[in-house]
């Protein structure tokens, strides 16, 4: 028999958070069954943890206190499902079968751990030390496994330089370190980086069809749903470092093997790369450190415009991320599925050129009439 207090608890009306959770669970159930619902519930539980909390507006867009432990949630989901496959099926992970896979995933693990330290306690490791660690991790990996380094990227001048092993190694190492920092820098709007990651792992899963790509597609899809509907989670440094390292190494290996062209990968990963380069150039032009933080990224500008027109700030935040991820990685995903060009074709360079122009146009238009005081906040 229910007590009066219990009865009132069961009869209370659903609030917005309850409705968000129900919607997320229904989407997950439709897409992935009970496995998807379990993923949503796990992320909801982790979002309650006091560790890894971030103040509102720390990224210039968020208006609610969110958790930085999205990367930890993705890691737990990947680990638990991989363990389940090993115990319940005859699946043998690549890290057991291949020394290359073991080295690659160990490098990803180390990068993710660097990010987790920052998520738990800001500046636990200095930026310079984190940067040095990433250079050491990728430098050693690529030194031990030079087959990961592409021999050509479709541009004659660069291809000639890549014929020199030391230049090829240094270029690939700098690319990997720069890319995961660019990926981390882009994690500022709901659905932006998770949307790009979901599109990327969709391509990888279709192309390779292995269980690990399927798990990455599943976890990123569920995180994307959770992120854009609730806004309670974002990837944090662990998520952006870990996923960024996976994508960078998969991309390098795919180009080296001739599965993907460098221009296709450029289209797929256009936004973090373009925004990173533009941010560095903008800061140098203003006489500031290229590694200083600001709120003048394209996603900050676009969000400011949307926030004036949309009543819900969470919806404005999520619209920002989805528009950008859809307009960058989404274009490559659609083109890949519809086979506009083979993924190994260099013809994708023309689409990348259009993305560069589109980035510049939107950046200028979205910044019109924006108060100058919004440019200098922490990114």
N, C-alpha and C positions, 0 to 999 in steps of 0.2 A: 504493500500500500504506500502510495506516495505521500510525503509530508507536504505541508502547505508551501514550504520554501522550495522543495523540489518541483512541485506543481507549477509555481510561478516561474521557475527557471526554464521549464520545458515550454511554457506558454508565452515567453517573451518574444516579441517580434524580431525577425531577422534584421541585423544591421548590415551596413554596406560591406563590411569585411566578410560576414557570413555568405553574402550573395556572391562576392568575388570568388570565395573558395568553392562554392557549389558550381559556379560557371566553369572554373578551371578544371574541377574534377569531371564534369560532364564532357568537356572537350577532350580531356585525357582518356576517358573511358571510350569515347568514340574513336579516337585515333589509335590507341595502343592497349585498350582493355584495362584489366585490373593492374597490370604492370605500370601503366601511365598514371592511374590514380595513386598508386603507392609512391611514385616519384613526386607527385604534387604534395602529398601529405608529408613526406620526408622534408621537402623544402620548406613547408609551412612550419614544421617543428623547429628546423634550424633557424628560421627567421626570428624566433623568439629569444634566441641566445643573446646574452648581454655582450659577449665578446664580439668584436668586429663591428660594432655599431658606428654609423657615420652620422654626423650632424646634417640637418637639412641644408640644402643649397651648397654643400661642399663641392659639388661639381658645377655649380652655377645654374642647374636646371632642377634638380630634385627639390621638392618642397616638403617632404616627409622624412623622418629619421629612418634610414634604411640599413640593412645589413650588408657588410662587405663579403659575406661568406658564401657567395654564389659559387665561387670556384671550389670551395670545400664540398658543397652539395653535389656538384658535377662529379668530383673525384669519388665521393662515396657511392654515387649511383653507378659510375663506371666500374668501380672495384667490386661492388656487391653483385652486379649482374655478370661480370666476367667470372667471378668466383662461382656463381651459380652454374654457368655454362660448363666450367671445368668439372664441377662435382656431379652434375646431373646428366651430362652428355659426354661424348667421346672427343670433344673439342680440345685441341692442344694449342695454347697461345703461341703467337709468333716469337715471344721473348724466350720461349723454351726451345723452339726449333731453329732460331736464327740468331747468331751473335750480333748481326747488324741491328735487328729489331730490339735486342736487349740493350745495346748501346744507345739507340735512338730514344727508347722510352725512359732510360735512365737519365738522359739529358733533359727530357721533358719533365721528369719528376724533380730534378734539381731546380729547374726554373720555377716550377710551381711552388716548391718549398721556399724559395726566395720571396715569392709573392705573398705566401701565407704569413711569413714573418712580418711583412709590412701591414697586412690586413689585421693581424692581432694587435700589433703595437706600431703606430706610425713612427718612421725613422729609427726603428730598431737597428736596421743596417743603413749606413749612409748611402746616398745615391751613388757616390763614386765607387763604394765597395760592391754594391749590387751590379753596377755596370761592369766592373772588373770581373766579377764572378761569371756573368753571362758571356763575356769574351773568352774566359778560360774554358767554360763548358762547351761552347760551340767550336772554339778553336781546336780543342783536343778531339772532339767528335769528328770534325771534318778532316783533321790530320790523320786520324786512324782509319777513316772510311772515306777516302777521296772519291769513291764512286757516287757519293751523294751530290758532288759538285757538277753542275752542267758544263759541258764542253763548248756549247754555243747557245746564244740567246736570240739569234736571228738578226743581229746588227754586226756588220762586218768589222768595224773598228773594235768593238768590245770583244767579239769572238777571237780576234787576233791577240788581244791582251790575255784572254782566258787560256791561250795555249801555253802561257808561262805558269807552271804549277803554283809558284809562290803568290802570284797575282790572283789566280783563280781561288786559292785557299783564303787569302785575305779578303777578297771581295765577297765570297760566300759567307764568311764569318761576320763581316760588317753588316751584310744584308740581314742575317738572322737576328743579330742584336738590335739593329735598327727597326726591324719589323715588329718584334714583340713590344718594343717601346712605343711604336706607332699604334699598335693594337690596344695597348694600355691607355694611351692618350685619348683614344676614341671612345672609351667606355664612359660616356657622359650622358646618354639618353636611353630610356627604356627601349629595348628591342634593336638598338643600333648594332653593337658588337655581337650580341646573341643572334640577331637576324643574319648578319654576315656569316657567322660561324655555321649556322644552320644551312645556309645556301651552299657553303663550301663543302660541308660534310655530306650534303645531298649529292653533290657532284662526285665526291670521292666514293660514296657508297655505290652509286650507279656504275662508276667506272671500274671499281675493284671488286665490289660485292662480297667483301669479307666481313666476318662477325664484328671486328673491331670498328670498322667504319659504320656498321649498323648501330652499334652501341653509341658511338659519338653522335650520329644523327638523332637517335632517340633522346639522349640526355640533353642535347642542345635544343631540340624541339620543345621538350617539356620545360626547360628553363626559359625559353622564349615566351611560351604561353604564360608562365608564372610571372615573368618580369613585366610584360606589357599590360597585363590585367591588374596586377596588384601593386607593382612598384615597391614591394617590400624587400626585394633583393636586387643587387647588381653584382657583376662578376667579381669585382675587386681585383687586386693585383694577382692573386693566385689563379683566378680564372683567366684573366687576360694574358698573363705570362704563360700559363700552361697551354691554353688553346692556341695562343700565338706561336709557341714553339712547335706544336704539332703541325699547324698549317704551314709554317715556314719550311720545316723539314720535309713534309709531304710534298710541298710545292717544288722545292729544290730537286727532290728525288724524281718527281713526275716529269720535270723538264729534262733532267739528266737522262731519263729512260726514253724520252721522246713521246710520252703519253700526253703531255700538255705542252703547249708552246709558252714561252715567256710572256707573249702578248696576251694570251688567254688568261694566264694567272694575274696579269696586270689589271685586266678588266674585272676579274672576280674579286680582287682585293684593292680596287681603285681608291675607295674612300680613306681607309687608314693611311695608305701611302701618300696620297695627295695632301691630306690634311696635315700629316706630319711634316712634309717638305714645306708646305705653305706656312705652317706655324714657325718653323725654324727660320725661314726667310723673313717673315714678318717681325720676329723678335730681333734678328740681327739688324734689320733696316731701322728699327727704333732705338738701336744702341743698347739693347738688353741682352742678357745671357740667352743663348738658344734653348737652354733647358729650364728657363724660368716659366712659371705657371701663369696662365691668363684665361679669360672667359671669352675669347674672341675667335673660337673655332666656328666652323660653319654650322655645326649643330647648335651652338649657343645662339647664333644669329637667327637661325630658322625657328628655334623654340621661342625666341622673344616675339617674333611675328605671329606665330600660332597662338601663343599665350594671350595675345590681345583679342583674339577672335573666338577662342574656345573657353567656355566657362570652367570646365574641369581641368585642373592643372595636371593631373595624372594622364588624362587623355591627350592633352597638348604635348606632354613629355613623350608618350608612347607614339603619337603621330610623328613627332620629329624623328625618332629612331627608325620607325618603319618606312617613312618616306626616303630617308637617306640609304638605309640598307637595301630597300627595294630598288632604288634608282642606281645603285652601284652593283652589288653582288647579285641582286635580283635580275638585272639585265643579263648578266653572264649565265645565270641558271636557266633562264627562259631560252636564251640562244643555244645553250648546250642541249637542252631537252628537245628543242625543235630542230636541232642540227643546222643552224644557220651556216656554220662553218665547222669543220672538224676541230676538236679541242687542241689538236696538234698543229693547227694552221697558224701561220704568222699574220694572216689577214685580220685577226682580231685587233691589230694595232690601230686600225682606223676607228674602231669603236672606242678604244681607249682614248684616242685623240678627242673624240666627241665628249667623253666623260671629263676630260681636262677642261674643255671649253664650258661645259655645263657647270662644273664646280666653280669656275671663276665667275660666271654670270650669276648664279644663285648666291654666292658669297657676297657679291656687291649689292644685289637687290635686297637680300635679307638684312643687310647692315644699314639700310637707309633709315635715317631719323632715330637710330638707336643711341641712347645716352652714352657718352664717352665713359662715364663712371662704371659701366658694366664690363668694360674691357679688361680691367686689371685685377679682378677677383681671382681667387684660386681656381685652377682648372681641375 
